[in-house]
């Protein structure tokens, strides 16, 4: 009988967290003097572009993180990009000044577009990312639907958009993934991944979760970002006074996703993406502790 050394068997959670990405903004990144002790070498760092943030600040943050050896993925929110000239200028700045060759392309949360772009599909359809050598493009995923895109409560338009992006990836040879909105329950994420796979989607899913934060903070962000049924996990926790003052950690939801991946290795769910709603340091510390 073979003897397994259980000390050498990697836990599902630890394996799932390999390659975990983190999201920052220029103003939050500026508070961190050195990212190298916080994140694993080569980690992907998304840079969120909030309306009103100067492109100069975005590019400077990208340049700093790229110089530190991280894979930098800036946001390109369609609704704050006025036209093709601005889009091309941003792409050229990131590539030329920061050595960036990947991006998260999304519609963005602005209600009224500043120009003609309204969706990530319109940005992709310009061909400018391929023109300037961007080899990896991620797009947003909504496991619990998106009321802004499908106000009737269905997932028709969201699903159609994913199928368009799947075809785009196949046509252009671009490496694409679905970086999702954060959830607090694994079940909607798993059901969504299974549904996409049944439709022929092959793009891997980078499952979004919120990093450690106060419960009140997470509920505020969840409501603002339109998080769906999994919000009930937080609301249930809020009723338990013994847990109310303790930071909420993503351990439970990520463990469930990790165990699902072990049981279903062909699942589209590939890895985790952390939104550091309680601060970059807290999220980095949690990732480090969970991967030891």
C-alpha positions as CSV (number, residue, x, y, z in Angstrom):
1,X,0.0,0.0,0.0
2,X,1.4,3.4,-1.0
3,X,2.0,5.8,1.9
4,X,1.1,9.5,1.2
5,X,3.1,12.1,3.0
6,X,0.3,14.4,4.0
7,X,2.8,17.2,4.8
8,X,3.6,17.4,1.1
9,X,-0.1,17.6,0.0
10,X,-1.0,21.1,-0.8
11,X,-4.4,22.3,0.6
12,X,-7.1,23.1,-2.0
13,X,-7.2,26.7,-0.8
14,X,-3.4,27.2,-1.0
15,X,-3.3,25.8,-4.5
16,X,-6.3,27.9,-5.6
17,X,-4.6,31.1,-4.4
18,X,-1.6,30.6,-6.5
19,X,-1.5,33.5,-8.9
20,X,-4.0,35.6,-7.0
21,X,-4.4,39.1,-8.3
22,X,-5.1,42.3,-6.4
23,X,-6.7,45.6,-7.3
24,X,-5.4,49.0,-6.4
25,X,-6.0,52.7,-7.2
26,X,-3.3,55.3,-7.6
27,X,-4.2,57.0,-4.3
28,X,-4.3,53.7,-2.4
29,X,-1.0,52.5,-4.0
30,X,0.7,55.7,-3.0
31,X,0.2,54.8,0.6
32,X,2.3,51.7,0.2
33,X,6.0,52.4,0.3
34,X,7.0,49.1,-1.2
35,X,4.8,46.4,-2.7
36,X,7.6,43.8,-3.0
37,X,7.4,42.5,0.5
38,X,3.6,42.3,0.3
39,X,2.9,40.4,-2.9
40,X,4.4,37.3,-4.5
41,X,6.9,38.1,-7.3
42,X,5.1,38.5,-10.6
43,X,1.7,38.9,-9.1
44,X,-0.9,40.6,-11.3
45,X,-2.0,44.0,-10.0
46,X,-5.0,45.7,-11.5
47,X,-5.1,49.5,-11.4
48,X,-8.7,50.7,-11.1
49,X,-9.4,53.9,-13.1
50,X,-12.0,55.9,-11.3
51,X,-13.6,58.9,-13.0
52,X,-11.6,62.0,-12.4
53,X,-8.2,60.2,-12.0
54,X,-5.7,61.8,-14.3
55,X,-4.2,59.4,-16.8
56,X,-0.7,60.7,-15.7
57,X,-1.4,59.2,-12.2
58,X,-2.5,55.9,-13.7
59,X,0.5,55.6,-15.9
60,X,2.9,56.6,-13.1
61,X,1.4,53.9,-10.8
62,X,1.7,51.3,-13.7
63,X,5.3,52.3,-14.3
64,X,6.2,51.9,-10.6
65,X,4.5,48.5,-10.2
66,X,5.9,47.2,-13.5
67,X,9.4,48.3,-12.5
68,X,8.9,46.2,-9.3
69,X,8.3,43.1,-11.4
70,X,4.5,42.8,-11.2
71,X,2.2,42.1,-14.1
72,X,0.3,45.3,-14.4
73,X,-3.3,45.4,-15.7
74,X,-4.8,48.9,-15.9
75,X,-8.6,49.4,-16.3
76,X,-10.0,50.9,-19.5
77,X,-13.5,52.0,-18.6
78,X,-15.4,52.7,-21.8
79,X,-17.7,55.4,-20.4
80,X,-14.9,57.7,-19.3
81,X,-13.0,57.5,-22.6
82,X,-14.1,60.2,-25.0
83,X,-13.1,58.8,-28.4
84,X,-10.6,56.6,-30.3
85,X,-7.9,59.2,-30.0
86,X,-8.0,59.2,-26.2
87,X,-8.1,55.4,-26.1
88,X,-5.1,55.1,-28.4
89,X,-3.2,57.7,-26.4
90,X,-3.8,55.8,-23.2
91,X,-2.8,52.5,-24.7
92,X,0.4,54.0,-26.1
93,X,1.3,55.7,-22.8
94,X,0.9,52.4,-20.9
95,X,2.9,50.5,-23.4
96,X,5.6,53.1,-24.0
97,X,6.1,54.5,-20.5
98,X,5.3,51.4,-18.3
99,X,5.9,48.4,-20.5
100,X,2.3,47.3,-20.1
101,X,0.8,44.9,-22.6
102,X,-2.5,43.8,-20.9
103,X,-5.7,45.5,-19.7
104,X,-9.0,45.0,-18.0
105,X,-11.6,46.3,-20.5
106,X,-15.0,47.2,-19.1
107,X,-17.9,49.5,-19.4
108,X,-17.3,51.3,-16.2
109,X,-19.7,52.5,-13.5
110,X,-20.4,56.0,-14.9
111,X,-24.1,56.5,-15.7
112,X,-23.6,58.9,-18.6
113,X,-20.7,58.2,-21.1
114,X,-18.4,61.2,-21.7
115,X,-18.2,60.3,-25.4
116,X,-19.3,57.7,-27.9
117,X,-18.1,54.6,-26.0
118,X,-20.6,52.9,-23.8
119,X,-19.3,49.3,-23.6
120,X,-16.2,47.1,-23.5
121,X,-17.2,45.6,-26.8
122,X,-16.9,49.0,-28.5
123,X,-13.4,49.4,-27.1
124,X,-12.3,45.9,-28.3
125,X,-13.9,46.5,-31.7
126,X,-11.5,49.4,-32.4
127,X,-8.7,46.9,-32.9
128,X,-6.4,49.3,-31.1
129,X,-5.3,46.9,-28.4
130,X,-4.1,44.4,-31.0
131,X,-2.5,47.2,-33.0
132,X,-0.3,48.1,-30.0
133,X,0.6,44.6,-28.9
134,X,-1.7,44.0,-26.0
135,X,-1.7,40.2,-25.8
136,X,-3.9,39.7,-22.7
137,X,-7.3,41.4,-22.2
138,X,-9.6,40.6,-19.3
139,X,-13.2,41.6,-19.2
140,X,-15.8,41.9,-16.4
141,X,-17.9,39.0,-15.3
142,X,-21.2,39.2,-13.3
143,X,-22.0,35.9,-11.6
144,X,-25.1,37.4,-10.0
145,X,-26.2,39.4,-13.1
146,X,-26.0,43.1,-13.8
147,X,-29.1,45.3,-13.4
148,X,-27.5,48.1,-15.4
149,X,-27.1,45.9,-18.4
150,X,-30.2,43.7,-18.0
151,X,-32.8,45.9,-16.1
152,X,-35.5,43.2,-16.7
153,X,-33.7,40.9,-14.2
154,X,-32.6,38.5,-16.9
155,X,-29.0,37.8,-18.1
156,X,-29.7,38.0,-21.8
157,X,-27.5,41.0,-22.7
158,X,-24.8,40.0,-20.3
159,X,-24.7,36.5,-21.8
160,X,-24.7,37.8,-25.4
161,X,-21.7,40.0,-24.5
162,X,-19.7,37.1,-23.1
163,X,-20.3,35.1,-26.3
164,X,-19.2,38.1,-28.4
165,X,-16.0,38.3,-26.3
166,X,-15.4,34.5,-26.6
167,X,-15.6,34.9,-30.3
168,X,-13.3,37.9,-30.2
169,X,-10.7,35.9,-28.2
170,X,-10.8,33.0,-30.7
171,X,-10.6,35.4,-33.7
172,X,-7.7,37.5,-32.5
173,X,-5.8,34.9,-30.4
174,X,-6.0,37.2,-27.4
175,X,-5.6,35.7,-24.0
176,X,-8.8,36.6,-22.2
177,X,-10.3,35.9,-18.8
178,X,-13.4,37.0,-16.9
179,X,-12.6,39.0,-13.8
180,X,-15.7,39.0,-11.8
181,X,-17.6,41.2,-9.4
182,X,-16.9,40.2,-5.8
183,X,-19.3,37.6,-4.2
184,X,-19.7,36.3,-0.7
185,X,-21.1,32.9,-1.6
186,X,-19.5,30.3,-3.8
187,X,-22.8,28.8,-5.1
188,X,-23.7,31.6,-7.5
189,X,-20.2,31.6,-8.9
190,X,-20.2,27.9,-9.5
191,X,-23.7,27.9,-11.1
192,X,-22.7,30.7,-13.4
193,X,-19.4,29.0,-14.4
194,X,-21.3,25.8,-15.2
195,X,-23.9,27.7,-17.3
196,X,-21.2,29.5,-19.3
197,X,-19.3,26.2,-19.9
198,X,-22.5,24.6,-21.2
199,X,-22.8,27.5,-23.7
200,X,-19.3,26.8,-25.0
201,X,-17.4,29.5,-23.1
202,X,-13.7,28.6,-22.5
203,X,-12.4,31.8,-21.0
204,X,-11.1,31.2,-17.5
205,X,-12.9,32.9,-14.6
206,X,-10.9,34.9,-12.0
207,X,-13.3,34.8,-9.1
208,X,-13.6,38.2,-7.3
209,X,-13.8,38.3,-3.6
210,X,-13.5,41.1,-1.0
211,X,-10.4,41.1,1.1
212,X,-10.7,41.4,4.9
213,X,-12.7,44.4,6.0
214,X,-15.3,45.5,8.5
215,X,-18.7,44.1,7.9
216,X,-20.3,47.5,7.6
217,X,-17.7,48.5,5.0
218,X,-18.4,45.4,2.9
219,X,-22.2,45.8,3.1
220,X,-21.8,49.4,1.9
221,X,-19.7,48.4,-1.1
222,X,-21.9,45.4,-1.9
223,X,-25.0,47.5,-2.1
224,X,-23.3,50.2,-4.1
225,X,-21.9,47.7,-6.6
226,X,-25.1,45.7,-7.0
227,X,-24.0,42.5,-5.5
228,X,-26.8,40.0,-5.7
229,X,-28.0,37.1,-3.6
230,X,-24.7,36.4,-2.0
231,X,-25.1,39.7,0.0
232,X,-27.3,37.6,2.2
233,X,-24.2,36.0,3.7
234,X,-23.2,39.4,5.1
235,X,-26.6,40.2,6.3
236,X,-26.9,37.0,8.1
237,X,-23.5,37.6,9.7
238,X,-24.5,41.1,10.8
239,X,-27.3,39.6,12.9
240,X,-24.6,37.7,15.0
241,X,-23.3,40.3,17.5
242,X,-20.3,38.1,18.2
243,X,-19.2,38.5,14.6
244,X,-20.3,42.0,13.9
245,X,-17.1,43.7,15.1
246,X,-14.7,41.1,13.6
247,X,-13.3,41.7,10.1
248,X,-14.9,39.5,7.5
249,X,-12.4,37.4,5.6
250,X,-12.9,35.5,2.3
251,X,-11.7,32.2,3.7
252,X,-15.1,30.4,3.5
253,X,-16.1,31.4,0.0
254,X,-12.6,30.7,-1.4
255,X,-12.3,27.4,0.3
256,X,-15.6,26.3,-1.2
257,X,-14.4,27.4,-4.7
258,X,-11.0,25.7,-4.1
259,X,-12.7,22.4,-3.2
260,X,-15.0,22.7,-6.1
261,X,-12.0,23.1,-8.4
262,X,-10.4,20.0,-7.0
263,X,-13.6,18.0,-7.5
264,X,-14.2,19.6,-11.0
265,X,-10.7,20.3,-12.5
266,X,-12.3,21.3,-15.8
267,X,-14.3,24.1,-14.2
268,X,-13.8,27.5,-15.7
269,X,-13.1,28.9,-12.3
270,X,-9.3,29.3,-12.3
271,X,-8.1,31.5,-9.5
272,X,-8.9,34.4,-7.2
273,X,-9.0,38.1,-7.6
274,X,-9.1,40.2,-4.4
275,X,-10.7,43.6,-4.0
276,X,-8.9,45.1,-1.0
277,X,-11.9,46.9,0.4
278,X,-10.4,46.9,3.9
279,X,-7.0,48.1,2.7
280,X,-4.1,46.7,0.6
281,X,-2.1,45.7,3.7
282,X,-4.9,43.7,5.2
283,X,-5.6,41.8,1.9
284,X,-1.9,41.2,1.3
285,X,-1.4,39.8,4.8
286,X,-4.4,37.5,4.4
287,X,-3.2,36.2,1.1
288,X,0.3,35.6,2.5
289,X,-1.1,33.8,5.6
290,X,-3.4,31.6,3.5
291,X,-0.7,30.5,1.1
292,X,1.9,29.6,3.7
